[in-house]
Amino acid sequence: MTTLKNDLNLQDADGFYEQLLNSHRDLTEQESAQLNARLILVLANQVGDADKLTQCLELAARPWRVKV
């Protein structure tokens, strides 16, 4: 089984977050959900590794906790 990256691995994380928010601007709730679904599929295709995608799903399903 592959191991997920735990350290920040995103260039310009703030810039990407801003792009993500902007991509949802003026969309209905349904259109926003559809955009998210398409984005997930595009990103999953880029990852390509079934084991890694399973780990991503499991990680995303966990409640988020702030590390202190």
Secondary structure, DSSP 8 states (H G I E B T S, - for coil): ------S---TTHHHHHHHHHHHHTT--HHHHHHHHHHHHHHHHHHH--HHHHHHHHHHHHS------
